[in-house]
Amino acid sequence: MLRTVAVLLVEDCAPFEFGVICEVFGIDRTEEGVPPFDFRICGEHPGKPLRLSVGAQVVPDHGLDDLVHADLVAVPAARIRDDYPPAVLEALRQAAANGAILLSVCSGAFLLGAAGLLDGRPCTTHWAHVDELAGRFPSADIDPDVLFVDDGKLITSAGTAAGIDAALHLVRREVGVAAATTIARRMVVAPQRDGGQRQFIEQPIPTCEADSLQPVLEFMLAELRTEHTVATLARRAAMSERTFARRFVAETGTTPHRWLTTQRVLLARRLLEDTSIGVDQIAERSGFGSAALLRHHFRKVVGVPPADYRRTFCRSA
């Protein structure tokens, strides 16, 4: 059972992610059947204002001593930096050693990484920060596609609203479904979202760095409904099939089939966002031929079914 919840603040903390933790754990909802939390906002220097990322300040009432024995230590997003306060990192390590659950939101994972708490652990962060997190902490096992990762005593979440998903998941796991549902209802959010980060990432059209295959790529884009094979594409490029396949991977980083599938999915995404035509028509226009094949490849690439993606991103309604 979670009893004490400590939020760790550092300079340039993001107010939304901080607010998410406050909303889930810091509001007294005992009249609605949610167990109370001893909620503490902690900083290295209690009583001293800390700058937020939006030109405001917040004053933590508690110091790091009130963090190291908490049941849950939550780390909201903050500006990524090369050096974090040594006392803050040591407090995180002590809390982990004392058995605390660690919860990070978005770039809060970098603070945990700097404390050595991501080494060898599955984790995630905002998709825009994944490469940097991997570069700084190569021992971390980073999943870039998910909304959050639950590794027992370590829960890391993706950007912004994914912190809501992770926090409600933690309440559901530690306190119960009823409490998580009650909090979600008051926040006017879904108790549990489907899918992962891939649906929110704008995927650029892969291009060819060299000129040799560019005409072939343009032809493939113009003829997405056509069933292209390595043999037909190699003839158009005036190459042998083996040479064409090798050159295609070298210049695009993927195979012709995967490249074509990605282009078809990208077109399907745009049609789901910008039109109200049916999935069967989208499958035909994007070259998949059948709705079943579209759903299979769309979910594999984007992470959610086409219908769910449309409900979230359609702009034509």
Salt bridges, closest charged atoms under 4 A:
GLU11 OE1 - ARG51 NH1 3.70
ASP12 OD1 - ARG51 NE 2.85
ASP12 OD2 - ARG79 NE 2.79
GLU23 OE2 - ARG29 NH2 3.03
GLU32 OE2 - ARG186 NH1 2.80
ASP38 OD2 - ARG40 NH2 3.04
GLU44 OE1 - HIS45 NE2 3.89
ASP66 OD2 - HIS62 ND1 2.88
ASP82 OD1 - ARG136 NH2 3.14
GLU90 OE1 - ARG93 NE 3.30
GLU132 OE2 - ARG136 NE 3.04
ASP145 OD2 - ARG198 NE 3.71
ASP150 OD2 - HIS169 NE2 2.68
ASP150 OD1 - ARG173 NH1 2.78
ASP151 OD2 - ARG121 NE 2.48
ASP165 OD2 - ARG193 NH2 2.45
GLU174 OE2 - ARG173 NE 2.82
GLU227 OE2 - ARG264 NH2 3.94
GLU251 OE2 - ARG247 NH1 3.98
GLU273 OE1 - ARG315 NH2 3.05
ASP274 OD1 - ARG315 NH2 2.83
ASP308 OD1 - ARG311 NH2 2.05
